[in-house]
Amino acid sequence: MGSYNFDKIGKKMPYRVPDTFFDDVENTIMINVRKRQNKRNVFKIFYRIIAVAATLALLLVIGSPDTTNHKTDFAEIAQAFDNLSEADQTYLLEVYQDDIFINE
């Protein structure tokens, strides 16, 4: 490498390319970039749709009225209490006589 003289080369290009080479490279790169962007946009839209569907499903599950818990009126409670045996009625009255929440 020591015997090679770089001064002989000067500013002359050591290779040649076709005149439209750089335009073709630019067009090819832009086509590939657009393809990737289109794929990314499709995935973004898909994931957003999935996220919205999951959010709506969650809201429906959380926000739906619970059909298993219904309010009972006093008549139903009195009827259930009357259906108990006398021993069970006495036990319930003894247990809940001092309950702070019932006796408010």
Backbone atoms as SQL, in Angstrom:
CREATE TABLE atoms (id INTEGER PRIMARY KEY, chain TEXT, resi INTEGER, resn TEXT, atom TEXT, x REAL, y REAL, z REAL);
INSERT INTO atoms VALUES
  (1, 'A', 1, 'MET', 'N', 0.823, -1.185, 0.000),
  (2, 'A', 1, 'MET', 'CA', 0.000, 0.000, 0.000),
  (3, 'A', 1, 'MET', 'C', 0.866, 1.247, 0.000),
  (4, 'A', 2, 'GLY', 'N', 2.064, 1.131, 0.448),
  (5, 'A', 2, 'GLY', 'CA', 2.938, 2.284, 0.512),
  (6, 'A', 2, 'GLY', 'C', 3.364, 2.798, -0.858),
  (7, 'A', 3, 'SER', 'N', 3.338, 1.963, -1.910),
  (8, 'A', 3, 'SER', 'CA', 3.792, 2.400, -3.226),
  (9, 'A', 3, 'SER', 'C', 2.680, 3.031, -4.056),
  (10, 'A', 4, 'TYR', 'N', 1.421, 3.024, -3.580),
  (11, 'A', 4, 'TYR', 'CA', 0.319, 3.589, -4.353),
  (12, 'A', 4, 'TYR', 'C', 0.279, 5.090, -4.155),
  (13, 'A', 5, 'ASN', 'N', 0.159, 5.849, -5.251),
  (14, 'A', 5, 'ASN', 'CA', 0.175, 7.296, -5.200),
  (15, 'A', 5, 'ASN', 'C', -1.254, 7.819, -5.397),
  (16, 'A', 6, 'PHE', 'N', -1.850, 8.359, -4.311),
  (17, 'A', 6, 'PHE', 'CA', -3.212, 8.895, -4.378),
  (18, 'A', 6, 'PHE', 'C', -3.278, 10.212, -5.145),
  (19, 'A', 7, 'ASP', 'N', -2.188, 10.882, -5.331),
  (20, 'A', 7, 'ASP', 'CA', -2.187, 12.147, -6.070),
  (21, 'A', 7, 'ASP', 'C', -2.508, 11.946, -7.542),
  (22, 'A', 8, 'LYS', 'N', -2.254, 10.762, -8.073),
  (23, 'A', 8, 'LYS', 'CA', -2.525, 10.497, -9.488),
  (24, 'A', 8, 'LYS', 'C', -4.034, 10.407, -9.766),
  (25, 'A', 9, 'ILE', 'N', -4.821, 10.049, -8.741),
  (26, 'A', 9, 'ILE', 'CA', -6.266, 9.892, -8.947),
  (27, 'A', 9, 'ILE', 'C', -6.919, 11.249, -9.151),
  (28, 'A', 10, 'GLY', 'N', -6.615, 12.182, -8.292),
  (29, 'A', 10, 'GLY', 'CA', -7.200, 13.511, -8.394),
  (30, 'A', 10, 'GLY', 'C', -8.663, 13.483, -7.978),
  (31, 'A', 11, 'LYS', 'N', -9.499, 14.296, -8.639),
  (32, 'A', 11, 'LYS', 'CA', -10.917, 14.386, -8.302),
  (33, 'A', 11, 'LYS', 'C', -11.784, 13.570, -9.248),
  (34, 'A', 12, 'LYS', 'N', -11.198, 12.761, -10.033),
  (35, 'A', 12, 'LYS', 'CA', -11.923, 11.957, -10.991),
  (36, 'A', 12, 'LYS', 'C', -12.624, 10.801, -10.251),
  (37, 'A', 13, 'MET', 'N', -13.886, 10.537, -10.614),
  (38, 'A', 13, 'MET', 'CA', -14.637, 9.442, -10.014),
  (39, 'A', 13, 'MET', 'C', -14.097, 8.124, -10.542),
  (40, 'A', 14, 'PRO', 'N', -13.840, 7.172, -9.670),
  (41, 'A', 14, 'PRO', 'CA', -13.275, 5.899, -10.136),
  (42, 'A', 14, 'PRO', 'C', -14.342, 4.953, -10.701),
  (43, 'A', 15, 'TYR', 'N', -15.629, 5.304, -10.632),
  (44, 'A', 15, 'TYR', 'CA', -16.690, 4.439, -11.141),
  (45, 'A', 15, 'TYR', 'C', -17.762, 5.298, -11.804),
  (46, 'A', 16, 'ARG', 'N', -18.626, 4.616, -12.574),
  (47, 'A', 16, 'ARG', 'CA', -19.700, 5.318, -13.268),
  (48, 'A', 16, 'ARG', 'C', -21.024, 4.635, -12.942),
  (49, 'A', 17, 'VAL', 'N', -22.101, 5.430, -12.896),
  (50, 'A', 17, 'VAL', 'CA', -23.455, 4.906, -12.671),
  (51, 'A', 17, 'VAL', 'C', -24.352, 5.457, -13.764),
  (52, 'A', 18, 'PRO', 'N', -25.457, 4.773, -14.055),
  (53, 'A', 18, 'PRO', 'CA', -26.392, 5.302, -15.052),
  (54, 'A', 18, 'PRO', 'C', -26.970, 6.631, -14.567),
  (55, 'A', 19, 'ASP', 'N', -27.421, 7.440, -15.505),
  (56, 'A', 19, 'ASP', 'CA', -27.928, 8.774, -15.172),
  (57, 'A', 19, 'ASP', 'C', -29.155, 8.728, -14.251),
  (58, 'A', 20, 'THR', 'N', -29.998, 7.742, -14.392),
  (59, 'A', 20, 'THR', 'CA', -31.220, 7.679, -13.590),
  (60, 'A', 20, 'THR', 'C', -31.060, 6.821, -12.329),
  (61, 'A', 21, 'PHE', 'N', -29.851, 6.433, -12.000),
  (62, 'A', 21, 'PHE', 'CA', -29.620, 5.533, -10.872),
  (63, 'A', 21, 'PHE', 'C', -30.141, 6.114, -9.554),
  (64, 'A', 22, 'PHE', 'N', -29.792, 7.338, -9.241),
  (65, 'A', 22, 'PHE', 'CA', -30.179, 7.922, -7.956),
  (66, 'A', 22, 'PHE', 'C', -31.681, 8.193, -7.885),
  (67, 'A', 23, 'ASP', 'N', -32.293, 8.557, -9.003),
  (68, 'A', 23, 'ASP', 'CA', -33.750, 8.718, -9.028),
  (69, 'A', 23, 'ASP', 'C', -34.442, 7.378, -8.788),
  (70, 'A', 24, 'ASP', 'N', -33.920, 6.331, -9.405),
  (71, 'A', 24, 'ASP', 'CA', -34.493, 4.999, -9.215),
  (72, 'A', 24, 'ASP', 'C', -34.340, 4.528, -7.768),
  (73, 'A', 25, 'VAL', 'N', -33.199, 4.788, -7.172),
  (74, 'A', 25, 'VAL', 'CA', -32.978, 4.400, -5.776),
  (75, 'A', 25, 'VAL', 'C', -33.958, 5.153, -4.873),
  (76, 'A', 26, 'GLU', 'N', -34.128, 6.449, -5.127),
  (77, 'A', 26, 'GLU', 'CA', -35.049, 7.251, -4.328),
  (78, 'A', 26, 'GLU', 'C', -36.481, 6.720, -4.456),
  (79, 'A', 27, 'ASN', 'N', -36.905, 6.423, -5.674),
  (80, 'A', 27, 'ASN', 'CA', -38.258, 5.907, -5.886),
  (81, 'A', 27, 'ASN', 'C', -38.457, 4.547, -5.209),
  (82, 'A', 28, 'THR', 'N', -37.464, 3.691, -5.304),
  (83, 'A', 28, 'THR', 'CA', -37.546, 2.368, -4.679),
  (84, 'A', 28, 'THR', 'C', -37.654, 2.497, -3.166),
  (85, 'A', 29, 'ILE', 'N', -36.866, 3.374, -2.587),
  (86, 'A', 29, 'ILE', 'CA', -36.911, 3.581, -1.134),
  (87, 'A', 29, 'ILE', 'C', -38.273, 4.127, -0.715),
  (88, 'A', 30, 'MET', 'N', -38.793, 5.097, -1.444),
  (89, 'A', 30, 'MET', 'CA', -40.089, 5.679, -1.096),
  (90, 'A', 30, 'MET', 'C', -41.216, 4.640, -1.203),
  (91, 'A', 31, 'ILE', 'N', -41.154, 3.781, -2.197),
  (92, 'A', 31, 'ILE', 'CA', -42.168, 2.718, -2.336),
  (93, 'A', 31, 'ILE', 'C', -42.119, 1.787, -1.134),
  (94, 'A', 32, 'ASN', 'N', -40.903, 1.394, -0.721),
  (95, 'A', 32, 'ASN', 'CA', -40.760, 0.507, 0.438),
  (96, 'A', 32, 'ASN', 'C', -41.219, 1.180, 1.727),
  (97, 'A', 33, 'VAL', 'N', -40.924, 2.465, 1.868),
  (98, 'A', 33, 'VAL', 'CA', -41.358, 3.189, 3.066),
  (99, 'A', 33, 'VAL', 'C', -42.880, 3.265, 3.114),
  (100, 'A', 34, 'ARG', 'N', -43.516, 3.537, 2.001),
  (101, 'A', 34, 'ARG', 'CA', -44.982, 3.610, 1.966),
  (102, 'A', 34, 'ARG', 'C', -45.613, 2.263, 2.288),
  (103, 'A', 35, 'LYS', 'N', -45.017, 1.173, 1.785),
  (104, 'A', 35, 'LYS', 'CA', -45.535, -0.162, 2.096),
  (105, 'A', 35, 'LYS', 'C', -45.470, -0.422, 3.595),
  (106, 'A', 36, 'ARG', 'N', -44.355, -0.073, 4.211),
  (107, 'A', 36, 'ARG', 'CA', -44.207, -0.284, 5.656),
  (108, 'A', 36, 'ARG', 'C', -45.187, 0.584, 6.434),
  (109, 'A', 37, 'GLN', 'N', -45.366, 1.829, 5.994),
  (110, 'A', 37, 'GLN', 'CA', -46.311, 2.714, 6.682),
  (111, 'A', 37, 'GLN', 'C', -47.730, 2.181, 6.564),
  (112, 'A', 38, 'ASN', 'N', -48.087, 1.650, 5.403),
  (113, 'A', 38, 'ASN', 'CA', -49.426, 1.091, 5.224),
  (114, 'A', 38, 'ASN', 'C', -49.639, -0.102, 6.157),
  (115, 'A', 39, 'LYS', 'N', -48.621, -0.968, 6.276),
  (116, 'A', 39, 'LYS', 'CA', -48.726, -2.110, 7.179),
  (117, 'A', 39, 'LYS', 'C', -48.865, -1.631, 8.621),
  (118, 'A', 40, 'ARG', 'N', -48.090, -0.638, 8.995),
  (119, 'A', 40, 'ARG', 'CA', -48.171, -0.108, 10.355),
  (120, 'A', 40, 'ARG', 'C', -49.536, 0.508, 10.616),
  (121, 'A', 41, 'ASN', 'N', -50.065, 1.230, 9.635),
  (122, 'A', 41, 'ASN', 'CA', -51.380, 1.843, 9.807),
  (123, 'A', 41, 'ASN', 'C', -52.467, 0.789, 9.973),
  (124, 'A', 42, 'VAL', 'N', -52.366, -0.305, 9.233),
  (125, 'A', 42, 'VAL', 'CA', -53.344, -1.378, 9.360),
  (126, 'A', 42, 'VAL', 'C', -53.260, -1.976, 10.760),
  (127, 'A', 43, 'PHE', 'N', -52.042, -2.214, 11.257),
  (128, 'A', 43, 'PHE', 'CA', -51.883, -2.767, 12.595),
  (129, 'A', 43, 'PHE', 'C', -52.373, -1.786, 13.657),
  (130, 'A', 44, 'LYS', 'N', -52.108, -0.502, 13.476),
  (131, 'A', 44, 'LYS', 'CA', -52.585, 0.491, 14.439),
  (132, 'A', 44, 'LYS', 'C', -54.106, 0.495, 14.498),
  (133, 'A', 45, 'ILE', 'N', -54.737, 0.474, 13.337),
  (134, 'A', 45, 'ILE', 'CA', -56.198, 0.470, 13.288),
  (135, 'A', 45, 'ILE', 'C', -56.737, -0.804, 13.928),
  (136, 'A', 46, 'PHE', 'N', -56.116, -1.948, 13.624),
  (137, 'A', 46, 'PHE', 'CA', -56.548, -3.219, 14.196),
  (138, 'A', 46, 'PHE', 'C', -56.443, -3.191, 15.721),
  (139, 'A', 47, 'TYR', 'N', -55.309, -2.744, 16.253),
  (140, 'A', 47, 'TYR', 'CA', -55.137, -2.701, 17.703),
  (141, 'A', 47, 'TYR', 'C', -56.080, -1.692, 18.357),
  (142, 'A', 48, 'ARG', 'N', -56.359, -0.599, 17.698),
  (143, 'A', 48, 'ARG', 'CA', -57.302, 0.366, 18.252),
  (144, 'A', 48, 'ARG', 'C', -58.714, -0.213, 18.299),
  (145, 'A', 49, 'ILE', 'N', -59.099, -0.935, 17.272),
  (146, 'A', 49, 'ILE', 'CA', -60.421, -1.569, 17.265),
  (147, 'A', 49, 'ILE', 'C', -60.518, -2.595, 18.385),
  (148, 'A', 50, 'ILE', 'N', -59.473, -3.385, 18.565),
  (149, 'A', 50, 'ILE', 'CA', -59.456, -4.378, 19.641),
  (150, 'A', 50, 'ILE', 'C', -59.528, -3.685, 20.996),
  (151, 'A', 51, 'ALA', 'N', -58.803, -2.586, 21.166),
  (152, 'A', 51, 'ALA', 'CA', -58.814, -1.866, 22.447),
  (153, 'A', 51, 'ALA', 'C', -60.200, -1.285, 22.733),
  (154, 'A', 52, 'VAL', 'N', -60.843, -0.720, 21.724),
  (155, 'A', 52, 'VAL', 'CA', -62.185, -0.166, 21.912),
  (156, 'A', 52, 'VAL', 'C', -63.177, -1.277, 22.252),
  (157, 'A', 53, 'ALA', 'N', -63.086, -2.410, 21.564),
  (158, 'A', 53, 'ALA', 'CA', -63.994, -3.528, 21.835),
  (159, 'A', 53, 'ALA', 'C', -63.792, -4.059, 23.253),
  (160, 'A', 54, 'ALA', 'N', -62.532, -4.170, 23.684),
  (161, 'A', 54, 'ALA', 'CA', -62.267, -4.644, 25.041),
  (162, 'A', 54, 'ALA', 'C', -62.785, -3.654, 26.078),
  (163, 'A', 55, 'THR', 'N', -62.621, -2.374, 25.818),
  (164, 'A', 55, 'THR', 'CA', -63.116, -1.349, 26.743),
  (165, 'A', 55, 'THR', 'C', -64.639, -1.402, 26.841),
  (166, 'A', 56, 'LEU', 'N', -65.304, -1.520, 25.705),
  (167, 'A', 56, 'LEU', 'CA', -66.765, -1.609, 25.723),
  (168, 'A', 56, 'LEU', 'C', -67.243, -2.862, 26.457),
  (169, 'A', 57, 'ALA', 'N', -66.557, -3.978, 26.231),
  (170, 'A', 57, 'ALA', 'CA', -66.936, -5.207, 26.926),
  (171, 'A', 57, 'ALA', 'C', -66.748, -5.055, 28.432),
  (172, 'A', 58, 'LEU', 'N', -65.662, -4.430, 28.826),
  (173, 'A', 58, 'LEU', 'CA', -65.411, -4.208, 30.243),
  (174, 'A', 58, 'LEU', 'C', -66.467, -3.289, 30.852),
  (175, 'A', 59, 'LEU', 'N', -66.817, -2.246, 30.149),
  (176, 'A', 59, 'LEU', 'CA', -67.848, -1.338, 30.642),
  (177, 'A', 59, 'LEU', 'C', -69.207, -2.033, 30.747),
  (178, 'A', 60, 'LEU', 'N', -69.502, -2.901, 29.806),
  (179, 'A', 60, 'LEU', 'CA', -70.766, -3.624, 29.868),
  (180, 'A', 60, 'LEU', 'C', -70.800, -4.584, 31.056),
  (181, 'A', 61, 'VAL', 'N', -69.668, -5.220, 31.317),
  (182, 'A', 61, 'VAL', 'CA', -69.621, -6.157, 32.440),
  (183, 'A', 61, 'VAL', 'C', -69.704, -5.413, 33.765),
  (184, 'A', 62, 'ILE', 'N', -68.967, -4.328, 33.879),
  (185, 'A', 62, 'ILE', 'CA', -68.945, -3.575, 35.135),
  (186, 'A', 62, 'ILE', 'C', -70.232, -2.770, 35.308),
  (187, 'A', 63, 'GLY', 'N', -70.701, -2.169, 34.257),
  (188, 'A', 63, 'GLY', 'CA', -71.830, -1.260, 34.359),
  (189, 'A', 63, 'GLY', 'C', -73.194, -1.916, 34.277),
  (190, 'A', 64, 'SER', 'N', -73.239, -3.200, 33.952),
  (191, 'A', 64, 'SER', 'CA', -74.544, -3.826, 33.822),
  (192, 'A', 64, 'SER', 'C', -75.175, -4.026, 35.197),
  (193, 'A', 65, 'PRO', 'N', -76.469, -3.855, 35.262),
  (194, 'A', 65, 'PRO', 'CA', -77.129, -4.050, 36.558),
  (195, 'A', 65, 'PRO', 'C', -77.050, -5.511, 36.969),
  (196, 'A', 66, 'ASP', 'N', -76.794, -5.726, 38.218),
  (197, 'A', 66, 'ASP', 'CA', -76.664, -7.076, 38.729),
  (198, 'A', 66, 'ASP', 'C', -78.058, -7.642, 38.972),
  (199, 'A', 67, 'THR', 'N', -78.420, -8.655, 38.219),
  (200, 'A', 67, 'THR', 'CA', -79.769, -9.207, 38.314),
  (201, 'A', 67, 'THR', 'C', -79.920, -10.156, 39.492),
  (202, 'A', 68, 'THR', 'N', -78.816, -10.611, 40.078),
  (203, 'A', 68, 'THR', 'CA', -78.933, -11.542, 41.201),
  (204, 'A', 68, 'THR', 'C', -79.264, -10.823, 42.492),
  (205, 'A', 69, 'ASN', 'N', -78.887, -9.578, 42.618),
  (206, 'A', 69, 'ASN', 'CA', -79.196, -8.818, 43.825),
  (207, 'A', 69, 'ASN', 'C', -80.399, -7.928, 43.567),
  (208, 'A', 70, 'HIS', 'N', -81.518, -8.303, 44.108),
  (209, 'A', 70, 'HIS', 'CA', -82.695, -7.462, 43.968),
  (210, 'A', 70, 'HIS', 'C', -83.133, -7.049, 45.368),
  (211, 'A', 71, 'LYS', 'N', -83.718, -5.915, 45.455),
  (212, 'A', 71, 'LYS', 'CA', -84.174, -5.412, 46.748),
  (213, 'A', 71, 'LYS', 'C', -85.421, -6.186, 47.168),
  (214, 'A', 72, 'THR', 'N', -85.407, -6.577, 48.413),
  (215, 'A', 72, 'THR', 'CA', -86.580, -7.255, 48.949),
  (216, 'A', 72, 'THR', 'C', -87.316, -6.288, 49.862),
  (217, 'A', 73, 'ASP', 'N', -88.584, -6.320, 49.766),
  (218, 'A', 73, 'ASP', 'CA', -89.351, -5.436, 50.634),
  (219, 'A', 73, 'ASP', 'C', -89.596, -6.120, 51.985),
  (220, 'A', 74, 'PHE', 'N', -90.119, -5.370, 52.905),
  (221, 'A', 74, 'PHE', 'CA', -90.288, -5.860, 54.273),
  (222, 'A', 74, 'PHE', 'C', -91.248, -7.042, 54.334),
  (223, 'A', 75, 'ALA', 'N', -92.233, -7.083, 53.468),
  (224, 'A', 75, 'ALA', 'CA', -93.206, -8.176, 53.470),
  (225, 'A', 75, 'ALA', 'C', -92.533, -9.513, 53.160),
  (226, 'A', 76, 'GLU', 'N', -91.593, -9.521, 52.220),
  (227, 'A', 76, 'GLU', 'CA', -90.875, -10.755, 51.890),
  (228, 'A', 76, 'GLU', 'C', -90.015, -11.210, 53.064),
  (229, 'A', 77, 'ILE', 'N', -89.379, -10.265, 53.745),
  (230, 'A', 77, 'ILE', 'CA', -88.551, -10.602, 54.903),
  (231, 'A', 77, 'ILE', 'C', -89.422, -11.150, 56.030),
  (232, 'A', 78, 'ALA', 'N', -90.558, -10.528, 56.275),
  (233, 'A', 78, 'ALA', 'CA', -91.464, -10.997, 57.321),
  (234, 'A', 78, 'ALA', 'C', -91.997, -12.387, 57.000),
  (235, 'A', 79, 'GLN', 'N', -92.300, -12.633, 55.737),
  (236, 'A', 79, 'GLN', 'CA', -92.787, -13.955, 55.322),
  (237, 'A', 79, 'GLN', 'C', -91.705, -15.014, 55.532),
  (238, 'A', 80, 'ALA', 'N', -90.448, -14.698, 55.185),
  (239, 'A', 80, 'ALA', 'CA', -89.350, -15.637, 55.381),
  (240, 'A', 80, 'ALA', 'C', -89.126, -15.897, 56.869),
  (241, 'A', 81, 'PHE', 'N', -89.228, -14.852, 57.683),
  (242, 'A', 81, 'PHE', 'CA', -89.056, -15.015, 59.126),
  (243, 'A', 81, 'PHE', 'C', -90.167, -15.881, 59.711),
  (244, 'A', 82, 'ASP', 'N', -91.383, -15.705, 59.236),
  (245, 'A', 82, 'ASP', 'CA', -92.510, -16.506, 59.713),
  (246, 'A', 82, 'ASP', 'C', -92.386, -17.970, 59.317),
  (247, 'A', 83, 'ASN', 'N', -91.683, -18.239, 58.230),
  (248, 'A', 83, 'ASN', 'CA', -91.506, -19.621, 57.776),
  (249, 'A', 83, 'ASN', 'C', -90.469, -20.378, 58.605),
  (250, 'A', 84, 'LEU', 'N', -89.668, -19.681, 59.400),
  (251, 'A', 84, 'LEU', 'CA', -88.663, -20.334, 60.240),
  (252, 'A', 84, 'LEU', 'C', -89.324, -20.999, 61.437),
  (253, 'A', 85, 'SER', 'N', -88.602, -21.962, 61.990),
  (254, 'A', 85, 'SER', 'CA', -89.112, -22.588, 63.217),
  (255, 'A', 85, 'SER', 'C', -88.992, -21.598, 64.375),
  (256, 'A', 86, 'GLU', 'N', -89.697, -21.921, 65.486),
  (257, 'A', 86, 'GLU', 'CA', -89.686, -21.011, 66.635),
  (258, 'A', 86, 'GLU', 'C', -88.291, -20.912, 67.240),
  (259, 'A', 87, 'ALA', 'N', -87.529, -21.976, 67.210),
  (260, 'A', 87, 'ALA', 'CA', -86.163, -21.971, 67.758),
  (261, 'A', 87, 'ALA', 'C', -85.257, -21.079, 66.911),
  (262, 'A', 88, 'ASP', 'N', -85.415, -21.168, 65.581),
  (263, 'A', 88, 'ASP', 'CA', -84.600, -20.322, 64.701),
  (264, 'A', 88, 'ASP', 'C', -84.973, -18.854, 64.860),
  (265, 'A', 89, 'GLN', 'N', -86.258, -18.580, 65.031),
  (266, 'A', 89, 'GLN', 'CA', -86.693, -17.189, 65.226),
  (267, 'A', 89, 'GLN', 'C', -86.105, -16.623, 66.516),
  (268, 'A', 90, 'THR', 'N', -86.128, -17.414, 67.579),
  (269, 'A', 90, 'THR', 'CA', -85.581, -16.977, 68.870),
  (270, 'A', 90, 'THR', 'C', -84.082, -16.741, 68.750),
  (271, 'A', 91, 'TYR', 'N', -83.381, -17.642, 68.051),
  (272, 'A', 91, 'TYR', 'CA', -81.935, -17.499, 67.876),
  (273, 'A', 91, 'TYR', 'C', -81.600, -16.215, 67.128),
  (274, 'A', 92, 'LEU', 'N', -82.296, -15.953, 66.043),
  (275, 'A', 92, 'LEU', 'CA', -82.038, -14.738, 65.262),
  (276, 'A', 92, 'LEU', 'C', -82.317, -13.482, 66.081),
  (277, 'A', 93, 'LEU', 'N', -83.388, -13.491, 66.844),
  (278, 'A', 93, 'LEU', 'CA', -83.698, -12.323, 67.675),
  (279, 'A', 93, 'LEU', 'C', -82.625, -12.085, 68.736),
  (280, 'A', 94, 'GLU', 'N', -82.103, -13.166, 69.328),
  (281, 'A', 94, 'GLU', 'CA', -81.037, -13.023, 70.335),
  (282, 'A', 94, 'GLU', 'C', -79.744, -12.523, 69.702),
  (283, 'A', 95, 'VAL', 'N', -79.398, -13.067, 68.548),
  (284, 'A', 95, 'VAL', 'CA', -78.120, -12.704, 67.903),
  (285, 'A', 95, 'VAL', 'C', -78.152, -11.258, 67.424),
  (286, 'A', 96, 'TYR', 'N', -79.238, -10.840, 66.797),
  (287, 'A', 96, 'TYR', 'CA', -79.277, -9.519, 66.184),
  (288, 'A', 96, 'TYR', 'C', -79.880, -8.437, 67.078),
  (289, 'A', 97, 'GLN', 'N', -80.146, -8.765, 68.346),
  (290, 'A', 97, 'GLN', 'CA', -80.740, -7.780, 69.248),
  (291, 'A', 97, 'GLN', 'C', -79.805, -6.612, 69.506),
  (292, 'A', 98, 'ASP', 'N', -78.508, -6.879, 69.606),
  (293, 'A', 98, 'ASP', 'CA', -77.533, -5.829, 69.899),
  (294, 'A', 98, 'ASP', 'C', -76.761, -5.372, 68.665),
  (295, 'A', 99, 'ASP', 'N', -77.214, -5.691, 67.493),
  (296, 'A', 99, 'ASP', 'CA', -76.520, -5.292, 66.262),
  (297, 'A', 99, 'ASP', 'C', -76.644, -3.784, 66.068),
  (298, 'A', 100, 'ILE', 'N', -75.481, -3.123, 65.911),
  (299, 'A', 100, 'ILE', 'CA', -75.504, -1.655, 65.828),
  (300, 'A', 100, 'ILE', 'C', -76.069, -1.164, 64.494),
  (301, 'A', 101, 'PHE', 'N', -75.970, -1.972, 63.455),
  (302, 'A', 101, 'PHE', 'CA', -76.452, -1.531, 62.150),
  (303, 'A', 101, 'PHE', 'C', -77.965, -1.675, 62.036),
  (304, 'A', 102, 'ILE', 'N', -78.517, -2.698, 62.655),
  (305, 'A', 102, 'ILE', 'CA', -79.961, -2.892, 62.598),
  (306, 'A', 102, 'ILE', 'C', -80.661, -1.907, 63.522),
  (307, 'A', 103, 'ASN', 'N', -80.058, -1.604, 64.663),
  (308, 'A', 103, 'ASN', 'CA', -80.700, -0.785, 65.685),
  (309, 'A', 103, 'ASN', 'C', -80.359, 0.693, 65.594),
  (310, 'A', 104, 'GLU', 'N', -80.021, 1.149, 64.465),
  (311, 'A', 104, 'GLU', 'CA', -79.672, 2.573, 64.306),
  (312, 'A', 104, 'GLU', 'C', -80.898, 3.437, 64.393);
